[in-house]
Amino acid sequence: MATQFVRKEVVPFAIMMMVESCEMSITILGKAAMNAGLKTLVYITYYNSLGTLLLLPYFAFFRTHRTHPLPITFSILSRCFILGLLGYCCRICLLQILAYTGIKYTSATLAAGIGNLMPGFTFLLAVIFRMERLDLREVTGQAKSVGTVVAIAGAMVMTLYQGPTIFGSSPSSGSPHPSLLSQNPTWVLGGFLITLTCLVSSGWNILQTATLKVYPEQPTVVFFFCVFGTLQCVIYSAIFERNLDAWVMLPSIGVIAIVFSAVCGTVFRANVISWCLEKKGPLYVAVFKPMGVIIAAIMEILFLGSPLHLGSVIGAIISSVGFYTVLWGQAKEKAMIEFAAVDHESKSLVNRAPLLK
């Protein structure tokens, strides 16, 4: 019983926390590399290409050693192509539009705040496509709904409210958290595009979950959507980044960022996210997104010496309460379904018992 609990609950939780930690590390390294002169499209193209090459031996080993591998049909390849399009090209295009309009530099607070709405979008899409049950008359439905809202609210508090410094020294010039209502008139366009990016990411979670249900071979799905996504990324980058000098890589922080992102971002993250989507569903994966804000704050305090503010503490507490409420609701709902199935089977055996005499 204890082993089953560890395998079904503890392992997915630990893996998703590792994923969020890796994402924050990738963000920090990538930002450092781009500050050192590495172009965004070059960075994204190189690390995804390297990650896809690293996935090839694992995919080949899986296909050759599986007794009865499922056939790779045109339908599955089409799904993987769309996954690559949603997961790579669409998000990259939107981020480039943000950069071209100047939102990337003037509304970082807006981007972080709206980015935390992803669990809400995922929950809504999961209910629409019947991947999550929602009955507000049941305590499980109430827990998942309220918990999602509370988790988002906590992350928004951390993003939009700084508060007094608890320990550490605050920067003397300027507020690190500018007002959401920025003087830049394009912030509305930026907010719309960031919201659209979150919606695309939520749709990606839903589509991959549906794909793994009809084709439960995770390594195959991961490899092909990475292949298609990388090819689309290469084409897009070749069109918009024509400076050949930008593609020349010398030993630097850029090379470290590319290798780290390929291993932790493409290889590790893509596989474990797919595994968690298949085992736990899209809402379980998406609800960890607000926890990424907490992890980012902890990493900034430990490794960058950033001060700890009251807003971060309050937001972390609120987000954690919502996060664990959602997990409790999902676990309770699963237990109720399993109990109902066992009860139904027991009644069926009782009803059939006289026929055996």
N, C-alpha and C positions, 0 to 999 in steps of 0.2 A: 504493500500500500504506500509506504513512504517512498520507495523507488519510483513508483508510478507518478506520485505527486511531484517529485523532483523533475522527472522527465517531461511532464505535461505543463507544469507551471513555473518551476524555478529556472529551468534551462531557457525557455523562451524569454523570460524576464531578463535574465543575465545577458543573453545575446543581444536583445534590443537596447539595453543600456550600453553595451559595448559599441553597437552601431552608432548611437547618438554621440558617444565619446569620440569615435573615429571621425564622424562628420565634423565635429567641432575642430578636431586636430587638422583635418584636411582643409577646413576653412582658414584656419590660422596660417598654415604653411602656404596655402595658395595665395593668400593675401600678401604674405611676405615676399613670395616669388614675383607677384605682379608689381609690387612696390619696387622691386629690384629691376624691373624692365620687361618681365615676361608678359607677352600678350595673352589676353584672356582666351581667345579662340585657339591659339597655339597650345596653351596649357591644356585645355579641355580635349582637343584632338589627340595630342600625344598621350595623355594618361589613359584615355579610353581605348586607344589603339593598342597600347602596351597591355592593358588589362585584358582585352579580348584575346590577344596572343597567349597570355598566361592561362586563360580559360581553355584553350584548345586541347592541351594534354589531358586535362580532367574530363572534358567532354568525350575525347577519343577513348580514354580508358573506360569510362562509364558505358559507352555504346558497345565496345568490344567484349566486355566482361559480363554484360547483362544477358541472361539466358534468352529472354524473349522481349527484346526492345520494341516499343511501339513504333509503328511506321510514321515517318515524317511526311505528313500530307501537305497539300497546298493550303488547306484551311489553317493548319497550325502555323505554317510559315507566314501566312497573311496576318494572323494575330500577332506574331512576333514582330513583323514589320511595323504594325501600328504601335506596339509597345515601344519599339525603338524610336518611332516618330514622336510619341508622347513623352517618352522619358529623356530623350536627348535633344532632338531638333527643335521641338516647339518651345521647350523651356529656354534653350539657348537663344532662339530668335527673340523671345520676349525680353530676356535679359539684355540683349543688344539694343532693342528699342528703348529700354530704360536708359541705357548709357547714352544713346544718341539724343534723347530729350533732356538729359541732365538730371533726371530723377535719382539716378544712382548715387549722386553726391549730395543731394539736397534733402532727401526724405528717407534716410536710413531708418529713422524711428518708425515712420509709416510702414516701410517694408517689413521690419521685424514684427510690428504689431499685427498687420494683416496676415503675415505668414503663419501666425499661430491659429488662424481660422481653418487650417487644413483638416483637423479632426472633425470639425463641424460639417464641412463639405463631404468628407468621407462617410460620416455617419448618415447624412441625408441620402447620398447615392447608394449606400449599402442597404438602407431601408427600401428605397425605390426599386432596387434590383433584387430584393428579398434575400440578401445575404445576412442581414441582421433582422431579428424580430423586434417589433416595437408595439407593445401594448401598455399604454400609460395607466391601465387599471391594475397592472401587476407591479410589484415592487422592483422587479428586475428592469423593466422598461423605464421606470422612473429613475432608477439608479444610473442607467446608461445615459439617459437624456440629461439629467441634472449634472452628472459627473463630467460629461463632455463640455457643457457650458462653463462649469466651475474651473476646469483645467485650462480652458481658453482664457477665462477671466484672470486667472492667476498669472499666466504668461503675459497678458496685456498689462497687468499692473507692473510687472518687472520691467517691461519695455517702456511704458509711458510715464511711470512715476519713479523718481529717484529718491527723494526724501533725504534726511540728514545722514551724515556719515557715521557709521557705528565704529569702525576702526580703519586705519590707513589714512593717507593724506589725499584730499581732493585736489584736482587740478585747479590752479588759480585763475586761469583765463577761460571764460566762456563756459557754458553749460554743456556737458557731454550728451544731454538729452534735450534737444531743441523741441519747441512746441510742435504739436502735430499739425496745427494750422500754420504751415510755413508761409513765408512771404512769396515763395515761388508759385506763380499761378498754375504751373503744370502739375501740381501735386495731385489733383483730381485724376488726371490721365495716368499718373504713376500708380495711384491707388487702384485704379481699374485694371491696369496691366498686371500688377502684383496679385490681385484677386484672381485674375484669369489664370495666372501661373499656378496658384494653389489649386484651382479647380482642375487644371490639367493633371497635376500630380495626384489628386484624389481619384480622377478617372483612370489614371495609370494603375493605382492600387486595385481598383475594382476590376479592370480588364485582366490584370495578371491573376487575380484570385479566380476569376471565371475560367481563364485559360488552363490553370493548373487543375481545376475540377474536371475538365474534359480531357486533359492530357497530363496525367500525374507523373511526368518525368521532369523534375525540376532542373537538372543539369542541361538537358536539351533545350528547354524553354529559355533559360538564362543565357546560354551560349548564343542562340540565334537572335534573341532581341538585342544582345550586346553587339553582334556582328552587324545587324541592320542599322542599329543606332549609330555605331561608329562610322559606317559607310555614309550615312546621311550627314553626320557631323563633318566628315572629311570634305564632302562636296560643298556644304555650306561654308566651311572655313576657307576653302580654296577660292570661293567667290568673293568673300568679304575681307580676307586677309591676303593681299597680293604682294606684300612686301617680303621678298625672299629672305632678306636678312633676319626677319623676325623668326624664321623657322630654323635658323642655325642655333644648335644648343651647345654651349660650353659648360664645363664643370662649374656648377653654381648652385645656389639655393633652388633654382628652377628645376634642375635635374632631380634633386632630392624630393621636391614637391610632386613631380610627375611620377616617380617610382612609388612613393608612399601612397599617392592617390590611386594609382593603378592597383596596388595590392589591397589596400584597405577599402577603397571606394568601389572599384569595379569588381574585383574578385570576391572579397569577403562580404561586402555589403550586399551585392546583387544576389548572392547565393543564400545568405541567411535571411534577407528580407523575403525572398521567394518562399523559403521554408516556413517562415512565420506566417506569411499570408495564407499558405496552404493549411497549416495546422491550426491557426488561431483566428484568421479572418482579417479583413482590411481595417476595421475599427481598432483592433488591438494594436496594429502597427502604427496607425495614424495618431493614436492618443499619446504616443511617446514623444511627439513633436514638441509640445510645450515643455516636456522634461529637458529637451535640448537647450532651452533657455537657461534652466538651472545649471546644467552641466557647463555651459559656456561661462556663466558667472563664476562658478567654482574654479574653472581653469584660468580665468583672467586673474582671480585673486591669488591663486597658488603660483602661477608661472609668469604672470605679467606684473604682479604687484599692484593690481588695481584695488581701490578702496571698496569696502563693503558698505552698501547703503541700506537704509531701512526698507526702501521699496523692494529691494531684491529679496529680503527676508520675508516680508509680508506676501509678496507674489509667489515665492517658492512654497510657502505653507499652503496658500490657497490652491495652487496648481497641484500640489501633492495630494491634497484632500480629494480634489476632483478626479485625479488620475487613479487613485486607489478605489474610488467609488465606482468608476467604470469597470475596473478589473473585477471588483466584487460582484457587480451586476452580471457580468459575463460568466463568471464562475458559478454563480447561483443559478443562472438560467440553464447552463449546461448540466448542472447537477439535477435540476428539475426535469429536464428532458430525458436524461438517463434513467432517473427513477420512474418516470412515466412509462418508458419503454420496458423496463424490468417488470413493472406492475402489470402492464398489458400482457406480457409473455406469461407471467404466472397465472393470470386469469384464464388465458387460452389453454394452458396445460390442465387447469382444474376442470374447465368445460369439456375437454376431450377425454378426461379420465374415465367416465362411465363407459365410453365406447371401447375401452381396452379390456373390459371385464368379460 
